[in-house]
């Protein structure tokens, strides 16, 4: 199997239009390529590694062997008599036993003019991932070189370059994450009696202070408890008065000690009943401070106000007005906004590198917003059997940021490995179909595509973990134009010369 070095001369239609706009036209395209089977001089087409049938062969769309994905007129597997001709011209891949110009294993970018659009096959198959895909080991980018016809032509193309810079130790792990309220600082509004919300007084999202009336509620059970409380309170007062009278009589030797002890027991029992009913009313949601006015007025009502138990934000209202809510069911939630959780879903193979106490940073999905730092407090000891990820939780303080519970983004986890990378602008990195590449400037007119391993970095930059050295200059403006020259199927693809490498 022969190896090739591909040199691209950037004078394709897209670049020609750009140069024409810049005032440069009439450039001559030089093209040098070894003859391949079926290429005729002056046909005005560059078919890459594809083959144009010999003179007299059928060129219509019907000239297609769907089984072997080559034109029927030159298919050596259907017509073995054609093999000798290809071997005589040196167009033969002995490793795969077919013409080199037909070998998609050696040349995955082969495109034939006769190939129907419906027969197009994605090769290699695409992978969908929230992480940067891995680069292909062997592809057309290997050994490719993009060279302008002259330095003047390169300058008029509008390319700009920057030097890759050394970055400090970077987060080696990242994962999708979501912001939640700190569950240790959330209070559920509930009652020990069944009730009906007659009206809400506070909207969700409003900040409240402890004791703020949140809703007006109605409960017949509370009316019964209030009546029992008044009765028990009156009984307690009577027993207390009797106990004091018995103390006076006992001091004057007018009553026995047993009579005094019996009176004290009755007073204590009445006091216990009052405290029991007070607790039931408070747990039902009746404020303790409302009990003294109840004793003074003696007015019994089934209505009372549900109040905030602590400072925070009313984040949920779970009871619709007019609906009977059973005892123990949640009516709403008050949460403390000064402490939030960031929960990240980390791949199972990365969990072993994460420890409590490590630094975590949260950034929104587009990486345009600010980052919020926190500290990891908990790492899951098990992996979800469906997603194959483990939960990592960090506590963050959102005082100086705009984090909102329910927000999605990415968690950057510093595992304290001390690895240094290089940073390049995001526009410098291009996905050319199978690899992440940057275009490294070798001279004023020469640029070489370089495969790199990419990780997320600071806003506007990517971290390059392999494939690039600090100080090397990469193309930023115009990198997409250079990428089109690597894609035969892209618009404005330039002409290329293929030279064997000894």
C-alpha positions, 0 to 999 in steps of 0.5 A, a space after each residue: 500500500 502506498 503512502 501519500 503526502 497531500 499538499 493543498 494549494 488554496 485557490 478554490 472557489 470560496 477562496 477565489 471569491 474572497 480574493 476577488 473581493 479583496 481586489 486580487 483575481 486571475 490567479 492561476 491554479 497549479 495542479 500536479 497529480 499522478 494519473 489515476 485510472 480513467 482521468 482524462 486531460 482537460 475535463 476540468 474536474 478534480 475527483 480526489 481519490 475517485 476514478 472517472 471511467 475510461 473512454 466509452 464507459 457509461 457515465 450515467 447514474 446507472 453506472 454504479 455497483 451498489 454492492 461494492 460502492 464503485 462504478 460498475 464499469 470499473 468494478 474489479 470484483 464484478 469483472 476480474 479482467 480489469 485487474 491487470 490494467 489497474 496493476 499495470 498502471 500501479 494502481 493496486 492495494 495488495 493489502 486489500 486486493 483491490 485498486 488503490 483508488 477504490 480502497 476506502 480502508 486506505 482512503 476513507 474520503 473517496 467520492 465518485 461522480 456516479 455515486 447516488 446521494 442515497 448511497 452515501 455512507 458516513 464513514 467513520 460513524 459519528 458518535 454523539 457525546 457531551 464530551 470532546 470526541 476522540 481523534 481518528 488515528 489515521 485519516 486524510 489530515 495525516 501529513 496534509 499541508 496547506 500552502 498558498 501560491 504566494 505570501 501576498 495571496 496568504 495575506 489577502 486571505 485575511 488569516 490571523 494567528 495567535 501564539 498558544 500560551 501556557 496555562 496553569 494547572 487545569 481541571 482534569 474532569 468535567 461533567 454535566 451538572 445542575 443547581 439545587 437548593 441545599 436540602 439541609 436548609 429547606 423547611 417543608 410547610 405542613 400541618 398535623 391536621 387536615 385543612 383547606 387553604 382559603 387564600 395564599 398571601 405570598 407568591 412563589 419566589 418571594 423572600 420571607 422572614 420567620 413569622 411572615 403569614 404565608 396563607 390563610 387556612 381553615 380547619 375544623 380540627 383546629 376549632 375543636 383543639 382551641 375549644 379543648 384548650 380553653 376548657 383545659 386552661 380553665 380547669 388548670 386555673 381552677 386546680 391551681 387556685 384549689 392547690 393554693 387554698 390547700 397550701 394555706 389550710 395546710 399551713 394553718 394545720 386545717 388540712 392533712 398532707 395527703 389532701 395537699 398532695 392530692 390537690 397538687 397532683 390535680 393541678 399538675 395534671 391540669 397543667 399537663 393537659 394545657 401543655 399537650 393541647 398547646 403543643 397540638 395547636 402549635 404543630 397544627 400551625 397555630 402561632 403560640 403567641 395567638 394562644 394568650 389572646 384566645 384565653 382572654 377573648 374566648 373566641 373560637 375560630 377554625 381559621 388561622 394563618 400559616 406562617 414561615 418557620 424561618 427566613 428564606 424564599 418560598 420556593 413551592 406552593 403545593 396546595 391549591 386554594 379550596 382543596 382539602 389537604 390531608 394531615 402531614 401533606 406538604 403545603 409548600 417549601 421555604 428554602 435558604 438561598 444563601 447556600 446551594 448545591 451543585 450536583 454533577 453526574 460524573 462518569 464511573 471511571 472518573 469517580 476514583 479521582 474525586 475526593 471531598 474537599 476538592 474545588 469545583 467550579 460551575 459554569 452555564 452551558 454556553 460558558 459565556 457567564 461567570 463561574 461560581 466556585 464551591 467545595 465538594 462535600 459528598 461523592 457517591 459510593 455507587 454508580 447509577 445502573 442506567 446512566 453509569 454515572 455517580 453523583 458528586 455534590 458541592 456546596 457553593 455560595 451564590 452571594 456574588 453570582 446569579 445562580 438559580 436552582 434548576 439551572 443546568 451547566 457544567 462542573 469543572 472539578 480540580 483533582 489537584 494533579 498539577 498538569 499544565 496545558 496550553 490555551 488557544 482561542 475557541 475559534 482556532 479549533 475546528 472539527 473536520 469530520 473525524 478529528 479536532 484540528 488547529 492550523 499551525 503556521 509554519 511560514 507566511 504562506 504555509 499552514 499545517 493541520 495539527 490534531 489536538 486533544 481538547 478540554 474545556 478552558 476559560 471563557 473564550 478559550 480551549 485547553 489543549 492537552 496534547 498536540 500543541 506546544 506553547 508559543 506555536 502560532 495557530 490560525 484564528 480568523 480564517 480557520 474555518 476557511 482552511 478547514 473546508 480545504 480538508 473536506 472534499 465534500 465542502 463548498 469551495 474545496 481547493 485543488 490539491 496535488 498528491 505526491 508519493 512519500 518515499 
